[in-house]
Amino acid sequence: MVIVLKYNKFVLAKIYLLQKKEKTDEVPTIQEIVRLLAMRGGFLGRKGDGEPGFETIWRGYVKILDYLDIEQELRSLKSC
């Protein structure tokens, strides 16, 4: 899976995924990103669950993209 995000979208996605209000410069590992995306898609991450599947990761990715689109629209409305 290839995920391409611009830097500002990466920061917004990281803040949203980690549910933190402060911005950090630490780059998460690929495994952390995949698991966080999957959790947004419904993956529970319990001890015996194993690794998330493609569909769960995709659902989380789509939710993040929707969030980023809404964020961009709100910023454009704010600047008017």
mmCIF file of the N, C-alpha and C atoms, coordinates in Angstrom:
data_MODEL
# 
_entry.id   MODEL 
# 
loop_
_atom_site.group_PDB 
_atom_site.id 
_atom_site.type_symbol 
_atom_site.label_atom_id 
_atom_site.label_alt_id 
_atom_site.label_comp_id 
_atom_site.label_asym_id 
_atom_site.label_entity_id 
_atom_site.label_seq_id 
_atom_site.pdbx_PDB_ins_code 
_atom_site.Cartn_x 
_atom_site.Cartn_y 
_atom_site.Cartn_z 
_atom_site.occupancy 
_atom_site.B_iso_or_equiv 
_atom_site.pdbx_formal_charge 
_atom_site.auth_seq_id 
_atom_site.auth_comp_id 
_atom_site.auth_asym_id 
_atom_site.auth_atom_id 
_atom_site.pdbx_PDB_model_num 
ATOM 1   N N  . MET A 1 1  ? 0.846   -1.168  0.000  1.00 0.00 ? 1  MET A N  1 
ATOM 2   C CA . MET A 1 1  ? 0.000   0.000   0.000  1.00 0.00 ? 1  MET A CA 1 
ATOM 3   C C  . MET A 1 1  ? 0.897   1.239   0.000  1.00 0.00 ? 1  MET A C  1 
ATOM 4   N N  . VAL A 1 2  ? 0.592   2.173   -0.854 1.00 0.00 ? 2  VAL A N  1 
ATOM 5   C CA . VAL A 1 2  ? 1.359   3.407   -0.922 1.00 0.00 ? 2  VAL A CA 1 
ATOM 6   C C  . VAL A 1 2  ? 0.444   4.549   -0.515 1.00 0.00 ? 2  VAL A C  1 
ATOM 7   N N  . ILE A 1 3  ? 0.880   5.285   0.491  1.00 0.00 ? 3  ILE A N  1 
ATOM 8   C CA . ILE A 1 3  ? 0.109   6.429   0.963  1.00 0.00 ? 3  ILE A CA 1 
ATOM 9   C C  . ILE A 1 3  ? 0.942   7.674   0.729  1.00 0.00 ? 3  ILE A C  1 
ATOM 10  N N  . VAL A 1 4  ? 0.390   8.618   -0.028 1.00 0.00 ? 4  VAL A N  1 
ATOM 11  C CA . VAL A 1 4  ? 1.117   9.840   -0.323 1.00 0.00 ? 4  VAL A CA 1 
ATOM 12  C C  . VAL A 1 4  ? 0.334   11.003  0.263  1.00 0.00 ? 4  VAL A C  1 
ATOM 13  N N  . LEU A 1 5  ? 0.970   11.711  1.186  1.00 0.00 ? 5  LEU A N  1 
ATOM 14  C CA . LEU A 1 5  ? 0.370   12.892  1.792  1.00 0.00 ? 5  LEU A CA 1 
ATOM 15  C C  . LEU A 1 5  ? 1.384   14.019  1.781  1.00 0.00 ? 5  LEU A C  1 
ATOM 16  N N  . LYS A 1 6  ? 0.928   15.228  1.519  1.00 0.00 ? 6  LYS A N  1 
ATOM 17  C CA . LYS A 1 6  ? 1.809   16.375  1.646  1.00 0.00 ? 6  LYS A CA 1 
ATOM 18  C C  . LYS A 1 6  ? 2.129   16.566  3.121  1.00 0.00 ? 6  LYS A C  1 
ATOM 19  N N  . TYR A 1 7  ? 3.157   17.343  3.417  1.00 0.00 ? 7  TYR A N  1 
ATOM 20  C CA . TYR A 1 7  ? 3.599   17.497  4.801  1.00 0.00 ? 7  TYR A CA 1 
ATOM 21  C C  . TYR A 1 7  ? 2.484   18.019  5.692  1.00 0.00 ? 7  TYR A C  1 
ATOM 22  N N  . ASN A 1 8  ? 1.764   19.073  5.245  1.00 0.00 ? 8  ASN A N  1 
ATOM 23  C CA . ASN A 1 8  ? 0.714   19.630  6.101  1.00 0.00 ? 8  ASN A CA 1 
ATOM 24  C C  . ASN A 1 8  ? -0.416  18.630  6.313  1.00 0.00 ? 8  ASN A C  1 
ATOM 25  N N  . LYS A 1 9  ? -0.729  17.837  5.302  1.00 0.00 ? 9  LYS A N  1 
ATOM 26  C CA . LYS A 1 9  ? -1.754  16.809  5.472  1.00 0.00 ? 9  LYS A CA 1 
ATOM 27  C C  . LYS A 1 9  ? -1.237  15.702  6.379  1.00 0.00 ? 9  LYS A C  1 
ATOM 28  N N  . PHE A 1 10 ? 0.042   15.418  6.299  1.00 0.00 ? 10 PHE A N  1 
ATOM 29  C CA . PHE A 1 10 ? 0.628   14.407  7.186  1.00 0.00 ? 10 PHE A CA 1 
ATOM 30  C C  . PHE A 1 10 ? 0.498   14.844  8.635  1.00 0.00 ? 10 PHE A C  1 
ATOM 31  N N  . VAL A 1 11 ? 0.791   16.112  8.919  1.00 0.00 ? 11 VAL A N  1 
ATOM 32  C CA . VAL A 1 11 ? 0.700   16.611  10.284 1.00 0.00 ? 11 VAL A CA 1 
ATOM 33  C C  . VAL A 1 11 ? -0.746  16.569  10.763 1.00 0.00 ? 11 VAL A C  1 
ATOM 34  N N  . LEU A 1 12 ? -1.692  17.006  9.906  1.00 0.00 ? 12 LEU A N  1 
ATOM 35  C CA . LEU A 1 12 ? -3.100  16.967  10.290 1.00 0.00 ? 12 LEU A CA 1 
ATOM 36  C C  . LEU A 1 12 ? -3.572  15.539  10.519 1.00 0.00 ? 12 LEU A C  1 
ATOM 37  N N  . ALA A 1 13 ? -3.159  14.642  9.637  1.00 0.00 ? 13 ALA A N  1 
ATOM 38  C CA . ALA A 1 13 ? -3.561  13.240  9.780  1.00 0.00 ? 13 ALA A CA 1 
ATOM 39  C C  . ALA A 1 13 ? -2.989  12.651  11.057 1.00 0.00 ? 13 ALA A C  1 
ATOM 40  N N  . LYS A 1 14 ? -1.748  12.984  11.356 1.00 0.00 ? 14 LYS A N  1 
ATOM 41  C CA . LYS A 1 14 ? -1.122  12.454  12.569 1.00 0.00 ? 14 LYS A CA 1 
ATOM 42  C C  . LYS A 1 14 ? -1.835  12.974  13.806 1.00 0.00 ? 14 LYS A C  1 
ATOM 43  N N  . ILE A 1 15 ? -2.166  14.245  13.817 1.00 0.00 ? 15 ILE A N  1 
ATOM 44  C CA . ILE A 1 15 ? -2.880  14.816  14.958 1.00 0.00 ? 15 ILE A CA 1 
ATOM 45  C C  . ILE A 1 15 ? -4.236  14.136  15.102 1.00 0.00 ? 15 ILE A C  1 
ATOM 46  N N  . TYR A 1 16 ? -4.928  13.955  14.001 1.00 0.00 ? 16 TYR A N  1 
ATOM 47  C CA . TYR A 1 16 ? -6.243  13.329  14.053 1.00 0.00 ? 16 TYR A CA 1 
ATOM 48  C C  . TYR A 1 16 ? -6.140  11.873  14.476 1.00 0.00 ? 16 TYR A C  1 
ATOM 49  N N  . LEU A 1 17 ? -5.197  11.161  13.892 1.00 0.00 ? 17 LEU A N  1 
ATOM 50  C CA . LEU A 1 17 ? -5.047  9.741   14.203 1.00 0.00 ? 17 LEU A CA 1 
ATOM 51  C C  . LEU A 1 17 ? -4.677  9.520   15.656 1.00 0.00 ? 17 LEU A C  1 
ATOM 52  N N  . LEU A 1 18 ? -3.767  10.294  16.167 1.00 0.00 ? 18 LEU A N  1 
ATOM 53  C CA . LEU A 1 18 ? -3.296  10.115  17.528 1.00 0.00 ? 18 LEU A CA 1 
ATOM 54  C C  . LEU A 1 18 ? -4.164  10.840  18.549 1.00 0.00 ? 18 LEU A C  1 
ATOM 55  N N  . GLN A 1 19 ? -5.116  11.633  18.050 1.00 0.00 ? 19 GLN A N  1 
ATOM 56  C CA . GLN A 1 19 ? -6.022  12.402  18.896 1.00 0.00 ? 19 GLN A CA 1 
ATOM 57  C C  . GLN A 1 19 ? -5.255  13.282  19.872 1.00 0.00 ? 19 GLN A C  1 
ATOM 58  N N  . LYS A 1 20 ? -4.230  13.937  19.355 1.00 0.00 ? 20 LYS A N  1 
ATOM 59  C CA . LYS A 1 20 ? -3.449  14.862  20.161 1.00 0.00 ? 20 LYS A CA 1 
ATOM 60  C C  . LYS A 1 20 ? -3.681  16.271  19.638 1.00 0.00 ? 20 LYS A C  1 
ATOM 61  N N  . LYS A 1 21 ? -3.565  17.231  20.511 1.00 0.00 ? 21 LYS A N  1 
ATOM 62  C CA . LYS A 1 21 ? -3.738  18.613  20.096 1.00 0.00 ? 21 LYS A CA 1 
ATOM 63  C C  . LYS A 1 21 ? -2.413  19.279  19.754 1.00 0.00 ? 21 LYS A C  1 
ATOM 64  N N  . GLU A 1 22 ? -1.315  18.760  20.283 1.00 0.00 ? 22 GLU A N  1 
ATOM 65  C CA . GLU A 1 22 ? -0.021  19.377  19.999 1.00 0.00 ? 22 GLU A CA 1 
ATOM 66  C C  . GLU A 1 22 ? 0.602   18.748  18.744 1.00 0.00 ? 22 GLU A C  1 
ATOM 67  N N  . LYS A 1 23 ? 1.321   19.546  18.013 1.00 0.00 ? 23 LYS A N  1 
ATOM 68  C CA . LYS A 1 23 ? 2.004   19.054  16.816 1.00 0.00 ? 23 LYS A CA 1 
ATOM 69  C C  . LYS A 1 23 ? 3.375   18.529  17.229 1.00 0.00 ? 23 LYS A C  1 
ATOM 70  N N  . THR A 1 24 ? 3.744   17.372  16.684 1.00 0.00 ? 24 THR A N  1 
ATOM 71  C CA . THR A 1 24 ? 5.057   16.817  16.957 1.00 0.00 ? 24 THR A CA 1 
ATOM 72  C C  . THR A 1 24 ? 5.772   16.563  15.643 1.00 0.00 ? 24 THR A C  1 
ATOM 73  N N  . ASP A 1 25 ? 7.084   16.560  15.689 1.00 0.00 ? 25 ASP A N  1 
ATOM 74  C CA . ASP A 1 25 ? 7.872   16.320  14.484 1.00 0.00 ? 25 ASP A CA 1 
ATOM 75  C C  . ASP A 1 25 ? 8.298   14.868  14.357 1.00 0.00 ? 25 ASP A C  1 
ATOM 76  N N  . GLU A 1 26 ? 7.971   14.031  15.340 1.00 0.00 ? 26 GLU A N  1 
ATOM 77  C CA . GLU A 1 26 ? 8.319   12.621  15.273 1.00 0.00 ? 26 GLU A CA 1 
ATOM 78  C C  . GLU A 1 26 ? 7.556   11.945  14.147 1.00 0.00 ? 26 GLU A C  1 
ATOM 79  N N  . VAL A 1 27 ? 8.261   11.194  13.351 1.00 0.00 ? 27 VAL A N  1 
ATOM 80  C CA . VAL A 1 27 ? 7.631   10.469  12.256 1.00 0.00 ? 27 VAL A CA 1 
ATOM 81  C C  . VAL A 1 27 ? 7.266   9.073   12.748 1.00 0.00 ? 27 VAL A C  1 
ATOM 82  N N  . PRO A 1 28 ? 5.969   8.705   12.668 1.00 0.00 ? 28 PRO A N  1 
ATOM 83  C CA . PRO A 1 28 ? 5.589   7.371   13.121 1.00 0.00 ? 28 PRO A CA 1 
ATOM 84  C C  . PRO A 1 28 ? 6.090   6.307   12.147 1.00 0.00 ? 28 PRO A C  1 
ATOM 85  N N  . THR A 1 29 ? 6.233   5.092   12.635 1.00 0.00 ? 29 THR A N  1 
ATOM 86  C CA . THR A 1 29 ? 6.655   3.994   11.763 1.00 0.00 ? 29 THR A CA 1 
ATOM 87  C C  . THR A 1 29 ? 5.488   3.589   10.866 1.00 0.00 ? 29 THR A C  1 
ATOM 88  N N  . ILE A 1 30 ? 5.789   2.841   9.806  1.00 0.00 ? 30 ILE A N  1 
ATOM 89  C CA . ILE A 1 30 ? 4.753   2.364   8.896  1.00 0.00 ? 30 ILE A CA 1 
ATOM 90  C C  . ILE A 1 30 ? 3.747   1.494   9.657  1.00 0.00 ? 30 ILE A C  1 
ATOM 91  N N  . GLN A 1 31 ? 4.239   0.650   10.540 1.00 0.00 ? 31 GLN A N  1 
ATOM 92  C CA . GLN A 1 31 ? 3.340   -0.212  11.313 1.00 0.00 ? 31 GLN A CA 1 
ATOM 93  C C  . GLN A 1 31 ? 2.383   0.615   12.178 1.00 0.00 ? 31 GLN A C  1 
ATOM 94  N N  . GLU A 1 32 ? 2.896   1.684   12.795 1.00 0.00 ? 32 GLU A N  1 
ATOM 95  C CA . GLU A 1 32 ? 2.034   2.546   13.607 1.00 0.00 ? 32 GLU A CA 1 
ATOM 96  C C  . GLU A 1 32 ? 0.964   3.211   12.744 1.00 0.00 ? 32 GLU A C  1 
ATOM 97  N N  . ILE A 1 33 ? 1.353   3.701   11.581 1.00 0.00 ? 33 ILE A N  1 
ATOM 98  C CA . ILE A 1 33 ? 0.401   4.351   10.681 1.00 0.00 ? 33 ILE A CA 1 
ATOM 99  C C  . ILE A 1 33 ? -0.672  3.373   10.235 1.00 0.00 ? 33 ILE A C  1 
ATOM 100 N N  . VAL A 1 34 ? -0.262  2.171   9.841  1.00 0.00 ? 34 VAL A N  1 
ATOM 101 C CA . VAL A 1 34 ? -1.221  1.168   9.376  1.00 0.00 ? 34 VAL A CA 1 
ATOM 102 C C  . VAL A 1 34 ? -2.198  0.799   10.485 1.00 0.00 ? 34 VAL A C  1 
ATOM 103 N N  . ARG A 1 35 ? -1.690  0.576   11.685 1.00 0.00 ? 35 ARG A N  1 
ATOM 104 C CA . ARG A 1 35 ? -2.575  0.206   12.799 1.00 0.00 ? 35 ARG A CA 1 
ATOM 105 C C  . ARG A 1 35 ? -3.510  1.358   13.177 1.00 0.00 ? 35 ARG A C  1 
ATOM 106 N N  . LEU A 1 36 ? -3.004  2.597   13.153 1.00 0.00 ? 36 LEU A N  1 
ATOM 107 C CA . LEU A 1 36 ? -3.855  3.738   13.471 1.00 0.00 ? 36 LEU A CA 1 
ATOM 108 C C  . LEU A 1 36 ? -4.931  3.937   12.409 1.00 0.00 ? 36 LEU A C  1 
ATOM 109 N N  . LEU A 1 37 ? -4.573  3.766   11.137 1.00 0.00 ? 37 LEU A N  1 
ATOM 110 C CA . LEU A 1 37 ? -5.574  3.834   10.070 1.00 0.00 ? 37 LEU A CA 1 
ATOM 111 C C  . LEU A 1 37 ? -6.621  2.746   10.257 1.00 0.00 ? 37 LEU A C  1 
ATOM 112 N N  . ALA A 1 38 ? -6.171  1.546   10.558 1.00 0.00 ? 38 ALA A N  1 
ATOM 113 C CA . ALA A 1 38 ? -7.091  0.430   10.751 1.00 0.00 ? 38 ALA A CA 1 
ATOM 114 C C  . ALA A 1 38 ? -8.015  0.681   11.942 1.00 0.00 ? 38 ALA A C  1 
ATOM 115 N N  . MET A 1 39 ? -7.503  1.294   12.990 1.00 0.00 ? 39 MET A N  1 
ATOM 116 C CA . MET A 1 39 ? -8.344  1.588   14.145 1.00 0.00 ? 39 MET A CA 1 
ATOM 117 C C  . MET A 1 39 ? -9.434  2.586   13.777 1.00 0.00 ? 39 MET A C  1 
ATOM 118 N N  . ARG A 1 40 ? -9.124  3.526   12.903 1.00 0.00 ? 40 ARG A N  1 
ATOM 119 C CA . ARG A 1 40 ? -10.154 4.450   12.407 1.00 0.00 ? 40 ARG A CA 1 
ATOM 120 C C  . ARG A 1 40 ? -11.178 3.714   11.558 1.00 0.00 ? 40 ARG A C  1 
ATOM 121 N N  . GLY A 1 41 ? -10.772 2.595   10.983 1.00 0.00 ? 41 GLY A N  1 
ATOM 122 C CA . GLY A 1 41 ? -11.666 1.799   10.145 1.00 0.00 ? 41 GLY A CA 1 
ATOM 123 C C  . GLY A 1 41 ? -12.411 0.725   10.900 1.00 0.00 ? 41 GLY A C  1 
ATOM 124 N N  . GLY A 1 42 ? -12.214 0.633   12.212 1.00 0.00 ? 42 GLY A N  1 
ATOM 125 C CA . GLY A 1 42 ? -12.958 -0.314  13.012 1.00 0.00 ? 42 GLY A CA 1 
ATOM 126 C C  . GLY A 1 42 ? -12.131 -1.422  13.648 1.00 0.00 ? 42 GLY A C  1 
ATOM 127 N N  . PHE A 1 43 ? -10.846 -1.458  13.383 1.00 0.00 ? 43 PHE A N  1 
ATOM 128 C CA . PHE A 1 43 ? -9.966  -2.463  13.979 1.00 0.00 ? 43 PHE A CA 1 
ATOM 129 C C  . PHE A 1 43 ? -9.826  -2.179  15.466 1.00 0.00 ? 43 PHE A C  1 
ATOM 130 N N  . LEU A 1 44 ? -10.006 -3.206  16.294 1.00 0.00 ? 44 LEU A N  1 
ATOM 131 C CA . LEU A 1 44 ? -9.972  -3.011  17.747 1.00 0.00 ? 44 LEU A CA 1 
ATOM 132 C C  . LEU A 1 44 ? -8.587  -3.181  18.343 1.00 0.00 ? 44 LEU A C  1 
ATOM 133 N N  . GLY A 1 45 ? -7.735  -3.940  17.713 1.00 0.00 ? 45 GLY A N  1 
ATOM 134 C CA . GLY A 1 45 ? -6.367  -4.100  18.186 1.00 0.00 ? 45 GLY A CA 1 
ATOM 135 C C  . GLY A 1 45 ? -6.239  -4.881  19.472 1.00 0.00 ? 45 GLY A C  1 
ATOM 136 N N  . ARG A 1 46 ? -7.127  -5.839  19.673 1.00 0.00 ? 46 ARG A N  1 
ATOM 137 C CA . ARG A 1 46 ? -7.037  -6.659  20.885 1.00 0.00 ? 46 ARG A CA 1 
ATOM 138 C C  . ARG A 1 46 ? -5.891  -7.658  20.761 1.00 0.00 ? 46 ARG A C  1 
ATOM 139 N N  . LYS A 1 47 ? -5.534  -8.261  21.860 1.00 0.00 ? 47 LYS A N  1 
ATOM 140 C CA . LYS A 1 47 ? -4.369  -9.150  21.927 1.00 0.00 ? 47 LYS A CA 1 
ATOM 141 C C  . LYS A 1 47 ? -4.407  -10.270 20.886 1.00 0.00 ? 47 LYS A C  1 
ATOM 142 N N  . GLY A 1 48 ? -5.532  -10.918 20.696 1.00 0.00 ? 48 GLY A N  1 
ATOM 143 C CA . GLY A 1 48 ? -5.614  -12.053 19.781 1.00 0.00 ? 48 GLY A CA 1 
ATOM 144 C C  . GLY A 1 48 ? -6.113  -11.720 18.393 1.00 0.00 ? 48 GLY A C  1 
ATOM 145 N N  . ASP A 1 49 ? -6.247  -10.451 18.044 1.00 0.00 ? 49 ASP A N  1 
ATOM 146 C CA . ASP A 1 49 ? -6.825  -10.056 16.760 1.00 0.00 ? 49 ASP A CA 1 
ATOM 147 C C  . ASP A 1 49 ? -5.900  -10.237 15.570 1.00 0.00 ? 49 ASP A C  1 
ATOM 148 N N  . GLY A 1 50 ? -4.616  -10.281 15.771 1.00 0.00 ? 50 GLY A N  1 
ATOM 149 C CA . GLY A 1 50 ? -3.692  -10.341 14.641 1.00 0.00 ? 50 GLY A CA 1 
ATOM 150 C C  . GLY A 1 50 ? -3.555  -8.974  13.989 1.00 0.00 ? 50 GLY A C  1 
ATOM 151 N N  . GLU A 1 51 ? -3.071  -8.986  12.752 1.00 0.00 ? 51 GLU A N  1 
ATOM 152 C CA . GLU A 1 51 ? -2.886  -7.729  12.034 1.00 0.00 ? 51 GLU A CA 1 
ATOM 153 C C  . GLU A 1 51 ? -4.166  -7.343  11.300 1.00 0.00 ? 51 GLU A C  1 
ATOM 154 N N  . PRO A 1 52 ? -4.379  -6.037  11.078 1.00 0.00 ? 52 PRO A N  1 
ATOM 155 C CA . PRO A 1 52 ? -5.598  -5.595  10.398 1.00 0.00 ? 52 PRO A CA 1 
ATOM 156 C C  . PRO A 1 52 ? -5.587  -5.978  8.923  1.00 0.00 ? 52 PRO A C  1 
ATOM 157 N N  . GLY A 1 53 ? -6.787  -6.113  8.366  1.00 0.00 ? 53 GLY A N  1 
ATOM 158 C CA . GLY A 1 53 ? -6.926  -6.452  6.955  1.00 0.00 ? 53 GLY A CA 1 
ATOM 159 C C  . GLY A 1 53 ? -6.990  -5.212  6.079  1.00 0.00 ? 53 GLY A C  1 
ATOM 160 N N  . PHE A 1 54 ? -6.931  -5.441  4.770  1.00 0.00 ? 54 PHE A N  1 
ATOM 161 C CA . PHE A 1 54 ? -6.907  -4.341  3.810  1.00 0.00 ? 54 PHE A CA 1 
ATOM 162 C C  . PHE A 1 54 ? -8.161  -3.489  3.890  1.00 0.00 ? 54 PHE A C  1 
ATOM 163 N N  . GLU A 1 55 ? -9.326  -4.134  4.003  1.00 0.00 ? 55 GLU A N  1 
ATOM 164 C CA . GLU A 1 55 ? -10.581 -3.381  4.008  1.00 0.00 ? 55 GLU A CA 1 
ATOM 165 C C  . GLU A 1 55 ? -10.682 -2.451  5.208  1.00 0.00 ? 55 GLU A C  1 
ATOM 166 N N  . THR A 1 56 ? -10.246 -2.912  6.362  1.00 0.00 ? 56 THR A N  1 
ATOM 167 C CA . THR A 1 56 ? -10.280 -2.095  7.571  1.00 0.00 ? 56 THR A CA 1 
ATOM 168 C C  . THR A 1 56 ? -9.316  -0.915  7.450  1.00 0.00 ? 56 THR A C  1 
ATOM 169 N N  . ILE A 1 57 ? -8.151  -1.166  6.895  1.00 0.00 ? 57 ILE A N  1 
ATOM 170 C CA . ILE A 1 57 ? -7.182  -0.079  6.678  1.00 0.00 ? 57 ILE A CA 1 
ATOM 171 C C  . ILE A 1 57 ? -7.763  0.930   5.688  1.00 0.00 ? 57 ILE A C  1 
ATOM 172 N N  . TRP A 1 58 ? -8.391  0.440   4.633  1.00 0.00 ? 58 TRP A N  1 
ATOM 173 C CA . TRP A 1 58 ? -8.980  1.319   3.612  1.00 0.00 ? 58 TRP A CA 1 
ATOM 174 C C  . TRP A 1 58 ? -10.079 2.188   4.218  1.00 0.00 ? 58 TRP A C  1 
ATOM 175 N N  . ARG A 1 59 ? -10.932 1.615   5.031  1.00 0.00 ? 59 ARG A N  1 
ATOM 176 C CA . ARG A 1 59 ? -12.002 2.402   5.669  1.00 0.00 ? 59 ARG A CA 1 
ATOM 177 C C  . ARG A 1 59 ? -11.422 3.538   6.507  1.00 0.00 ? 59 ARG A C  1 
ATOM 178 N N  . GLY A 1 60 ? -10.387 3.238   7.261  1.00 0.00 ? 60 GLY A N  1 
ATOM 179 C CA . GLY A 1 60 ? -9.741  4.264   8.066  1.00 0.00 ? 60 GLY A CA 1 
ATOM 180 C C  . GLY A 1 60 ? -9.097  5.341   7.214  1.00 0.00 ? 60 GLY A C  1 
ATOM 181 N N  . TYR A 1 61 ? -8.471  4.930   6.109  1.00 0.00 ? 61 TYR A N  1 
ATOM 182 C CA . TYR A 1 61 ? -7.828  5.880   5.196  1.00 0.00 ? 61 TYR A CA 1 
ATOM 183 C C  . TYR A 1 61 ? -8.863  6.827   4.591  1.00 0.00 ? 61 TYR A C  1 
ATOM 184 N N  . VAL A 1 62 ? -10.006 6.296   4.195  1.00 0.00 ? 62 VAL A N  1 
ATOM 185 C CA . VAL A 1 62 ? -11.067 7.129   3.613  1.00 0.00 ? 62 VAL A CA 1 
ATOM 186 C C  . VAL A 1 62 ? -11.593 8.115   4.648  1.00 0.00 ? 62 VAL A C  1 
ATOM 187 N N  . LYS A 1 63 ? -11.730 7.672   5.899  1.00 0.00 ? 63 LYS A N  1 
ATOM 188 C CA . LYS A 1 63 ? -12.181 8.587   6.956  1.00 0.00 ? 63 LYS A CA 1 
ATOM 189 C C  . LYS A 1 63 ? -11.195 9.731   7.155  1.00 0.00 ? 63 LYS A C  1 
ATOM 190 N N  . ILE A 1 64 ? -9.908  9.421   7.116  1.00 0.00 ? 64 ILE A N  1 
ATOM 191 C CA . ILE A 1 64 ? -8.885  10.458  7.266  1.00 0.00 ? 64 ILE A CA 1 
ATOM 192 C C  . ILE A 1 64 ? -8.949  11.447  6.105  1.00 0.00 ? 64 ILE A C  1 
ATOM 193 N N  . LEU A 1 65 ? -9.085  10.936  4.878  1.00 0.00 ? 65 LEU A N  1 
ATOM 194 C CA . LEU A 1 65 ? -9.184  11.829  3.723  1.00 0.00 ? 65 LEU A CA 1 
ATOM 195 C C  . LEU A 1 65 ? -10.412 12.732  3.823  1.00 0.00 ? 65 LEU A C  1 
ATOM 196 N N  . ASP A 1 66 ? -11.534 12.185  4.269  1.00 0.00 ? 66 ASP A N  1 
ATOM 197 C CA . ASP A 1 66 ? -12.736 13.003  4.467  1.00 0.00 ? 66 ASP A CA 1 
ATOM 198 C C  . ASP A 1 66 ? -12.479 14.100  5.490  1.00 0.00 ? 66 ASP A C  1 
ATOM 199 N N  . TYR A 1 67 ? -11.850 13.730  6.586  1.00 0.00 ? 67 TYR A N  1 
ATOM 200 C CA . TYR A 1 67 ? -11.527 14.697  7.629  1.00 0.00 ? 67 TYR A CA 1 
ATOM 201 C C  . TYR A 1 67 ? -10.629 15.809  7.078  1.00 0.00 ? 67 TYR A C  1 
ATOM 202 N N  . LEU A 1 68 ? -9.631  15.442  6.299  1.00 0.00 ? 68 LEU A N  1 
ATOM 203 C CA . LEU A 1 68 ? -8.708  16.429  5.751  1.00 0.00 ? 68 LEU A CA 1 
ATOM 204 C C  . LEU A 1 68 ? -9.401  17.346  4.745  1.00 0.00 ? 68 LEU A C  1 
ATOM 205 N N  . ASP A 1 69 ? -10.326 16.798  3.956  1.00 0.00 ? 69 ASP A N  1 
ATOM 206 C CA . ASP A 1 69 ? -11.096 17.630  3.021  1.00 0.00 ? 69 ASP A CA 1 
ATOM 207 C C  . ASP A 1 69 ? -11.959 18.642  3.773  1.00 0.00 ? 69 ASP A C  1 
ATOM 208 N N  . ILE A 1 70 ? -12.603 18.195  4.841  1.00 0.00 ? 70 ILE A N  1 
ATOM 209 C CA . ILE A 1 70 ? -13.427 19.090  5.647  1.00 0.00 ? 70 ILE A CA 1 
ATOM 210 C C  . ILE A 1 70 ? -12.558 20.170  6.282  1.00 0.00 ? 70 ILE A C  1 
ATOM 211 N N  . GLU A 1 71 ? -11.392 19.775  6.791  1.00 0.00 ? 71 GLU A N  1 
ATOM 212 C CA . GLU A 1 71 ? -10.465 20.733  7.392  1.00 0.00 ? 71 GLU A CA 1 
ATOM 213 C C  . GLU A 1 71 ? -10.042 21.804  6.388  1.00 0.00 ? 71 GLU A C  1 
ATOM 214 N N  . GLN A 1 72 ? -9.756  21.381  5.162  1.00 0.00 ? 72 GLN A N  1 
ATOM 215 C CA . GLN A 1 72 ? -9.350  22.313  4.119  1.00 0.00 ? 72 GLN A CA 1 
ATOM 216 C C  . GLN A 1 72 ? -10.483 23.272  3.764  1.00 0.00 ? 72 GLN A C  1 
ATOM 217 N N  . GLU A 1 73 ? -11.702 22.765  3.663  1.00 0.00 ? 73 GLU A N  1 
ATOM 218 C CA . GLU A 1 73 ? -12.848 23.616  3.351  1.00 0.00 ? 73 GLU A CA 1 
ATOM 219 C C  . GLU A 1 73 ? -13.094 24.640  4.457  1.00 0.00 ? 73 GLU A C  1 
ATOM 220 N N  . LEU A 1 74 ? -12.981 24.197  5.700  1.00 0.00 ? 74 LEU A N  1 
ATOM 221 C CA . LEU A 1 74 ? -13.172 25.116  6.816  1.00 0.00 ? 74 LEU A CA 1 
ATOM 222 C C  . LEU A 1 74 ? -12.119 26.221  6.833  1.00 0.00 ? 74 LEU A C  1 
ATOM 223 N N  . ARG A 1 75 ? -10.895 25.852  6.507  1.00 0.00 ? 75 ARG A N  1 
ATOM 224 C CA . ARG A 1 75 ? -9.834  26.867  6.446  1.00 0.00 ? 75 ARG A CA 1 
ATOM 225 C C  . ARG A 1 75 ? -10.091 27.872  5.326  1.00 0.00 ? 75 ARG A C  1 
ATOM 226 N N  . SER A 1 76 ? -10.574 27.393  4.182  1.00 0.00 ? 76 SER A N  1 
ATOM 227 C CA . SER A 1 76 ? -10.853 28.302  3.065  1.00 0.00 ? 76 SER A CA 1 
ATOM 228 C C  . SER A 1 76 ? -12.029 29.233  3.398  1.00 0.00 ? 76 SER A C  1 
ATOM 229 N N  . LEU A 1 77 ? -13.035 28.726  4.111  1.00 0.00 ? 77 LEU A N  1 
ATOM 230 C CA . LEU A 1 77 ? -14.144 29.562  4.526  1.00 0.00 ? 77 LEU A CA 1 
ATOM 231 C C  . LEU A 1 77 ? -13.708 30.598  5.561  1.00 0.00 ? 77 LEU A C  1 
ATOM 232 N N  . LYS A 1 78 ? -12.788 30.205  6.414  1.00 0.00 ? 78 LYS A N  1 
ATOM 233 C CA . LYS A 1 78 ? -12.303 31.096  7.455  1.00 0.00 ? 78 LYS A CA 1 
ATOM 234 C C  . LYS A 1 78 ? -11.518 32.266  6.870  1.00 0.00 ? 78 LYS A C  1 
ATOM 235 N N  . SER A 1 79 ? -10.826 32.030  5.755  1.00 0.00 ? 79 SER A N  1 
ATOM 236 C CA . SER A 1 79 ? -10.007 33.079  5.156  1.00 0.00 ? 79 SER A CA 1 
ATOM 237 C C  . SER A 1 79 ? -10.812 34.044  4.308  1.00 0.00 ? 79 SER A C  1 
ATOM 238 N N  . CYS A 1 80 ? -12.069 33.744  4.030  1.00 0.00 ? 80 CYS A N  1 
ATOM 239 C CA . CYS A 1 80 ? -12.916 34.640  3.219  1.00 0.00 ? 80 CYS A CA 1 
ATOM 240 C C  . CYS A 1 80 ? -13.384 35.846  3.978  1.00 0.00 ? 80 CYS A C  1 
# 
